[in-house]
Amino acid sequence: MKTEVVQAKSNYLIFLLLMILLISGMATDIYIPSLPEITTQFHTTESLASITISIFVLTSALSGLFAPMLSDRFGRKPVLLYTNIAFAIATLILIFSNDINTMIIIRAVQGITVGFNFIVTRQIVKDLYTPKEQVSLNSLLFTAFVISPAIAPIVGAFIATHLSWRYCFLVLLLFIFYLIWAISKSLSESIPVRKDIPNIINYSSSFFFFLLTKEFNAYLIITSCCFAPYFIFLNISSYIFIENFKFTPLLYSYIFIFLSLLYLIGNWLMRRLNNRDYPHYKIVTIGVLCNLFGSILMGLALILPGLELKAFIVIISAILMRFGLGFMLALVQIIAMNRFKKNSGQALGFLVFIQMIIASIGSMWASTFSENLLLGMFITSVFFNIIAYIALQLLLRFHIHFPNVKKKIFKKILLSDRWEKYFT
């Protein structure tokens, strides 16, 4: 009987962590089909409306850099509880926002809170489970990042069609209220010993250690440049499909089901090859090439006639890039983390932060093609995928070395004990 109670509590904890990640992902996915409506209602531009997504991912990545040390100091439960209260307040303000500038600011606040959710949930898993169990649980929790992009846009499109985009955030707010209640009533503190907050200057400067290895730099460039085209699609495709191709918001949202499915297939194939000891370099190469071919294919939509044919080509292009991303993204992150055995979490946070910066820059660049967003999406996607392919060839296949200037700059650091802290 006691074993059954413990198992039930463990199952509910896993469910709660899954819901935290799922609802955090919904904060963006649920209103993507409403971007054209928001642009019209606020009398603003597509580029400004897209910033509401870019600023969210930037601030979530930034807060993810410092969430580990704050949850180590104050505890997992208090940090999750108070950040989700702030998440709820920001969402409530967002429902009643009346201009794009207010929306951008509040979306930045939402991103900060969600960044804590992404990191602290993984810390709880690390606190309570063995390394072998962590692999299975993190794979399970990962499904939140697939379910949300597949389901939330459809729900959001249905709500926006029959009510308004503001009701999308009202639905989100109700889910956040559940999180606050569940965290306060059901979540127990998992951290065994709380730690002091490290010196903020030393903590921040330690991120530069990650840039001293060729492999980390290579995978940083590859994962950032392969993720950027999908993020660009996420930001501006609603305008292309709804305004140019005359899709309804609901029909447009169905595209994300196929994108999520192909991502899962790519991820599944990657794990199968990895289990058979297929060379990592070849797996990453397949993923990068799928991204590159997908972005090149998009160019056909610029020259072929017919809206239906154009839409079909863009969808196939996005599917190829999403498949390629699923084929290599998780593997690249794991390889990069394993380079730093003692600071793998911090390395992952830094990698994701740079990835989101590059993706946001790409999105803003694509949005400048306001007269032809499809052309902007094509040019930026091809550009980033070519950079990823060049990095793959030069830094990993041909083993081109980085200049020694970094070793000169960090000579004292390299000779100090702090270097061993990260590379042992």
C-alpha positions in Angstrom: 0.0 0.0 0.0 2.8 2.4 0.9 4.6 1.6 -2.4 1.4 2.4 -4.3 1.0 5.8 -2.6 4.6 6.7 -3.3 4.1 5.7 -7.0 0.9 7.7 -7.2 2.7 10.8 -5.8 5.6 10.3 -8.3 3.2 10.0 -11.2 1.4 13.1 -10.2 4.7 15.0 -9.9 5.6 13.9 -13.4 2.2 15.0 -14.6 2.6 18.4 -12.9 6.0 19.0 -14.4 4.6 18.1 -17.8 1.8 20.5 -17.4 4.1 23.3 -16.3 6.1 22.9 -19.5 3.1 22.4 -21.7 1.3 25.6 -20.4 4.5 27.6 -20.7 4.8 26.6 -24.3 1.2 27.6 -24.9 2.1 31.2 -24.0 3.3 31.6 -27.6 1.8 28.8 -29.6 -1.8 29.6 -28.8 -1.8 33.1 -30.4 0.3 32.6 -33.5 -2.7 32.4 -35.8 -3.9 35.7 -34.3 -0.9 37.7 -35.3 -2.6 39.3 -38.4 -5.6 40.2 -36.3 -3.4 41.8 -33.6 -1.5 43.7 -36.3 -4.8 45.1 -37.7 -6.3 45.9 -34.3 -3.3 47.7 -32.9 -2.6 49.5 -36.3 0.9 48.3 -36.3 3.3 46.5 -38.6 4.1 42.8 -39.1 7.6 43.3 -37.8 6.4 44.9 -34.5 3.8 42.2 -34.0 6.4 39.5 -34.5 8.6 41.1 -31.8 6.0 39.9 -29.3 7.3 36.4 -30.0 11.0 37.3 -30.3 11.1 39.2 -27.0 9.4 36.3 -25.3 12.0 33.8 -26.3 14.9 36.2 -25.7 13.8 36.9 -22.1 13.0 33.3 -21.4 16.5 32.3 -22.6 18.1 35.1 -20.5 16.3 34.2 -17.3 17.2 30.5 -17.9 20.9 31.5 -17.5 20.3 32.6 -13.9 17.3 30.4 -12.9 19.6 27.6 -11.6 21.5 29.6 -9.1 18.3 31.3 -7.8 16.5 28.0 -7.3 19.6 26.6 -5.6 19.4 29.5 -3.2 15.7 29.9 -2.5 14.4 26.4 -3.3 12.5 24.8 -6.2 9.0 25.2 -4.9 9.2 29.0 -3.9 10.8 29.9 -7.2 8.2 28.0 -9.2 5.3 29.4 -7.1 6.3 33.0 -7.3 7.3 33.0 -11.0 4.0 31.5 -11.9 2.1 34.1 -9.9 4.1 36.7 -11.9 3.2 34.7 -15.0 -0.5 35.0 -14.2 -0.3 38.7 -13.4 1.5 39.4 -16.7 -1.1 37.3 -18.6 -4.0 39.2 -17.0 -2.4 42.6 -18.0 -1.9 41.2 -21.5 -5.6 40.5 -21.9 -6.5 44.2 -21.4 -3.5 45.6 -23.4 -4.5 48.3 -25.9 -1.3 48.9 -27.9 1.6 47.0 -29.3 4.2 48.6 -27.0 2.4 47.4 -23.9 2.1 43.9 -25.4 5.8 43.7 -26.1 6.7 44.7 -22.6 4.3 42.3 -21.0 5.5 39.5 -23.3 9.0 40.2 -22.1 7.8 39.6 -18.5 6.0 36.4 -19.5 9.2 35.2 -21.1 11.2 35.7 -17.9 8.8 33.7 -15.9 8.6 30.9 -18.4 12.4 30.7 -18.5 12.3 29.7 -14.8 9.7 27.0 -15.6 11.8 25.5 -18.3 14.9 25.2 -16.1 13.5 24.5 -12.6 11.4 21.6 -13.8 14.5 19.8 -15.1 16.3 20.6 -11.8 13.5 18.8 -9.9 14.0 15.7 -12.0 17.7 15.8 -11.4 17.1 16.2 -7.6 14.8 13.2 -7.3 15.7 10.6 -9.8 18.7 8.5 -10.8 20.6 9.3 -14.0 19.0 6.4 -15.8 15.5 7.5 -14.7 16.3 11.1 -15.7 16.9 10.0 -19.3 13.4 8.5 -19.6 11.7 11.3 -17.7 13.3 14.1 -19.7 12.2 12.3 -22.9 8.7 12.2 -21.5 8.7 15.8 -20.5 10.1 16.7 -23.9 6.7 15.7 -25.4 5.3 19.0 -24.0 7.4 20.9 -26.6 5.8 18.7 -29.3 2.2 18.7 -28.0 2.0 22.5 -27.6 3.0 23.5 -31.1 0.6 20.8 -32.5 -2.5 21.5 -30.4 -2.2 25.1 -29.1 -2.4 26.9 -32.5 -5.6 24.9 -33.4 -7.2 25.9 -30.1 -6.1 29.5 -30.5 -7.4 29.7 -34.0 -10.8 28.3 -33.0 -11.0 30.8 -30.1 -9.9 33.7 -32.2 -12.3 32.9 -35.0 -15.4 32.7 -32.7 -14.3 35.2 -30.0 -11.1 37.2 -30.0 -7.4 36.8 -29.6 -7.7 38.1 -26.0 -9.7 35.0 -25.0 -6.6 32.9 -26.0 -4.8 34.5 -23.1 -7.8 34.1 -20.8 -7.7 30.4 -21.4 -4.0 30.4 -20.7 -4.7 32.3 -17.5 -7.1 29.7 -16.3 -4.4 27.0 -16.8 -1.8 29.1 -14.9 -4.2 29.4 -12.0 -4.3 25.6 -11.9 -0.4 25.6 -11.9 -0.3 28.0 -8.9 -2.8 25.9 -7.0 -1.1 22.6 -7.8 2.4 23.9 -7.0 1.3 25.4 -3.6 -0.7 22.3 -2.6 1.1 19.3 -4.1 4.8 20.1 -4.9 7.3 19.3 -2.2 10.7 20.9 -1.9 13.3 18.7 -3.7 16.6 20.4 -3.2 18.5 18.6 -0.5 20.7 21.6 0.6 20.3 25.2 -0.5 23.4 27.0 -1.8 24.6 30.6 -1.5 24.3 32.8 -4.5 27.7 33.0 -6.3 29.5 36.2 -7.1 27.5 37.5 -10.1 30.5 38.7 -12.0 32.3 35.4 -11.7 29.1 33.5 -12.6 28.5 35.7 -15.7 32.2 35.6 -16.8 32.2 31.8 -16.6 30.0 31.6 -19.7 33.1 32.6 -21.7 34.7 29.3 -20.8 32.3 27.5 -23.2 33.6 29.5 -26.1 37.2 28.1 -25.7 36.4 24.8 -27.3 36.2 24.2 -31.1 33.5 21.5 -30.8 31.2 23.7 -28.6 31.5 26.6 -31.0 30.8 24.4 -34.0 27.7 22.9 -32.5 26.6 26.3 -31.2 26.7 27.7 -34.8 25.0 24.6 -36.2 22.1 24.4 -33.8 21.6 28.2 -33.8 21.6 28.5 -37.6 19.4 25.4 -38.1 16.8 26.5 -35.5 16.6 30.1 -36.9 14.7 29.2 -40.1 12.0 27.4 -38.1 11.7 30.3 -35.7 11.4 32.7 -38.7 8.6 30.5 -40.1 6.9 30.6 -36.7 7.0 34.4 -36.6 5.9 35.4 -40.1 4.2 32.4 -41.7 0.8 33.4 -40.4 0.9 36.6 -42.5 2.0 34.6 -45.6 -0.7 31.9 -45.3 -3.6 33.9 -44.0 -3.1 37.2 -45.9 -1.3 36.0 -49.1 -2.5 32.4 -49.5 -6.0 33.2 -48.1 -5.9 30.4 -45.5 -8.4 30.7 -42.6 -6.6 30.8 -39.2 -8.0 27.4 -38.4 -6.7 25.8 -41.6 -3.3 27.5 -41.1 -3.1 26.0 -37.6 -3.4 22.5 -39.0 0.1 22.9 -40.6 1.6 22.7 -37.1 0.3 19.2 -36.7 2.4 18.0 -39.6 5.4 19.9 -38.4 5.2 18.3 -35.0 4.7 14.9 -36.4 7.7 15.2 -38.7 9.8 16.5 -35.8 8.9 13.4 -33.8 9.7 11.1 -36.7 13.1 12.8 -37.1 13.8 12.6 -33.4 12.8 8.9 -33.4 15.1 8.1 -36.3 18.0 9.9 -34.7 17.6 7.9 -31.5 17.4 4.6 -33.5 20.7 5.5 -35.3 22.3 6.6 -32.1 21.4 3.4 -30.4 23.1 1.5 -33.3 26.3 3.6 -32.8 25.9 5.4 -36.1 28.5 8.2 -36.2 27.3 11.5 -34.7 28.8 13.5 -37.4 26.8 11.7 -40.1 23.6 12.1 -38.1 24.1 15.8 -37.8 25.0 16.0 -41.5 21.7 14.4 -42.4 19.8 16.9 -40.3 21.7 19.9 -41.7 21.2 18.8 -45.3 17.5 18.4 -44.8 17.3 21.9 -43.5 19.4 23.2 -46.4 17.3 21.4 -49.1 14.1 22.5 -47.4 15.1 26.2 -47.5 16.2 25.9 -51.1 13.0 24.3 -52.1 11.1 27.3 -50.7 12.5 29.3 -53.6 10.2 27.5 -56.0 7.2 29.2 -54.4 8.6 32.5 -55.5 8.5 31.6 -59.2 5.8 29.1 -59.7 2.2 30.3 -60.4 -0.9 29.5 -58.3 -1.6 30.1 -54.7 -2.3 26.5 -53.9 1.0 25.3 -55.4 2.9 28.0 -53.6 1.3 27.1 -50.3 2.0 23.4 -50.9 5.7 24.1 -51.6 6.2 26.3 -48.5 4.5 23.6 -46.4 6.8 20.8 -47.8 9.8 23.1 -47.3 8.8 23.7 -43.7 8.2 20.0 -43.1 11.7 19.1 -44.5 13.4 21.7 -42.2 11.3 20.6 -39.2 12.3 17.0 -39.9 15.9 17.9 -40.1 15.7 19.9 -36.9 14.2 16.9 -35.1 16.9 14.7 -36.6 19.8 16.6 -35.0 18.8 19.3 -32.5 18.6 17.1 -29.3 21.8 15.2 -30.3 23.7 18.4 -30.9 22.6 19.8 -27.5 23.7 16.5 -25.7 27.1 16.5 -27.4 27.6 20.2 -26.4 26.6 19.5 -22.8 28.8 16.4 -22.5 31.9 18.6 -23.3 31.4 20.1 -19.8 30.7 17.4 -17.3 30.4 19.5 -14.2 28.6 22.4 -15.8 26.4 20.7 -18.4 23.3 22.6 -17.3 25.0 26.0 -17.5 26.4 25.0 -20.9 22.9 24.1 -22.2 21.5 27.4 -20.9 24.2 29.4 -22.7 23.8 27.4 -25.9 20.0 28.0 -25.9 20.5 31.7 -25.1 22.8 32.2 -28.1 20.4 30.1 -30.2 17.5 32.4 -29.4 19.5 35.6 -30.0 20.5 34.4 -33.5 16.9 33.2 -34.2 15.4 36.5 -33.1 17.9 38.5 -35.3 16.9 36.3 -38.2 13.2 36.9 -37.5 13.7 40.6 -37.4 15.7 40.5 -40.6 13.0 38.5 -42.4 10.3 40.9 -41.2 12.1 43.8 -43.0 10.9 42.3 -46.3 7.4 43.7 -45.5 6.5 43.9 -49.2 7.3 40.3 -49.8 7.6 38.2 -46.6 7.9 35.0 -48.5 11.1 36.3 -50.2 12.4 37.4 -46.8 11.7 33.9 -45.3 13.5 32.3 -48.3 16.6 34.5 -48.2 17.1 34.3 -44.4 16.4 30.5 -44.3 18.9 29.8 -47.0 21.5 32.1 -45.5 21.4 30.5 -42.0 21.3 26.9 -43.4 24.4 27.6 -45.6 26.2 29.0 -42.5 25.3 25.8 -40.6 26.6 23.6 -43.5 29.9 25.6 -43.7 30.4 25.3 -39.9 29.7 21.5 -40.2 32.3 21.1 -42.9 35.0 23.4 -41.7 34.9 22.9 -38.0 34.0 19.2 -37.7 34.8 17.4 -41.0 38.1 19.2 -41.9 39.0 20.1 -38.3 39.9 23.7 -39.0 41.3 25.2 -35.8 40.3 28.4 -34.2 42.8 31.2 -34.0 45.2 31.1 -30.9 44.2 34.6 -30.0 41.6 33.2 -27.5 44.3 31.2 -25.7 46.3 34.3 -25.4 43.4 36.3 -24.1 42.5 33.6 -21.6 46.0 32.4 -20.8 45.8 33.2 -17.1 42.4 31.5 -16.9 43.6 28.4 -18.7 46.4 28.0 -16.2 44.1 28.5 -13.2 42.1 26.0 -11.2 38.9 27.5 -12.6 39.6 25.8 -15.9 39.5 22.4 -14.3 36.1 23.2 -12.8 34.6 23.1 -16.3 36.6 20.5 -18.1 36.9 17.6 -15.7 
